[in-house]
Amino acid sequence: MKDNVSEPPVGSVFLFFFMAFAIAWGGMGLVFVFQDAVEATLGPMGPAHPLFILAVWAPAISAILLVLWYGGLPGLRRYLSRLLLWRAPVGWYLLLILGIPAIYYFAAIVTGTLTRDSFAQPPLRDLLPLVAFMLILGPMEELGWRGYATPVLQRAMAPIWAGLLVGIVWALWHVPAFYLGGTPQSNWEVMPFLLGATAVSVIVTAFFNAARGSILLAALFHWQLNMPMWPDTKPLDMYLFIPLAVIVVWIKRTEMFSRKGAVTEVMPVAKGRIS
């Protein structure tokens, strides 16, 4: 049976970018302009502040609204089915599980901050809720950046260029948080983050295509980047993602510079289904 699902046009990615910025920057703008009133009503700015969460979820909200517009509920089911994709080459899982923590600990060694205290963790009763919260915060962005923007762009350009474009937009989208006290980014340097985030986007694009469009694995990659157990070694850790991206692109150069095999469907048809 036909379910009247149509893939979003390439041009819709610009609407997605506009919506993601409008929701996120609009919420942050309220805090900038009406800080006293906002804090009196919703409390001081921080990772759990409602407007910060709204900003972080803006790419997901934008993607879901566009999926519903183009595909309705059947399209949304197809889109969300990509949260169930988990198969990927073993090398990518090694990078996900071991490689990302290794970058942070290597940066700690280089900066001389790898001490016994850097391995200390809060009690599980405090750590587990924080880890769980981080799972539903930053990783939600991947419903938009990799769930929507990347496959749409890969219809028009090779993965290397799609990854760079999404990375630049993704990095710039974070900028207001650097100038708003109480956010995680308020203690970071802007330029290393912009470069590192763009490099990360290239890496995740290669991973995303290797996993056949898995939103799940992109979200888990994002979760590892924000994991509270790893030492904070910014800005060096962000710089280290640049050579890693170069290595990934070199190893996967055939796939990264060709649209052949790139994931281009936002709402794929499940195998075995006739539509």
Secondary structure, DSSP 8 states (H G I E B T S, - for coil): ---------TTHHHHHHHHHHHHHHHHHHHHHHSHHHHHHHH-S-STT-HHHHHHHHHHHHHHHHHHHHHHHHHHHHHHHGGGG-----HHHHHIIIIIHHHHHHHHHHHHT--SHHHH----HHHHHHHHHHHHTSGGGGHHHIIIIIHHHHTTTS-HHHHHHHHHHHHHHHTHHHHTSTTSGGGGS-HHHHHHHHHHHHHHHHHHHHHTTS-HHHHHHHHHHHT-TTS---TTHHHHHHHHHHHHHHHHTHHHHT--TT----SS---TT---
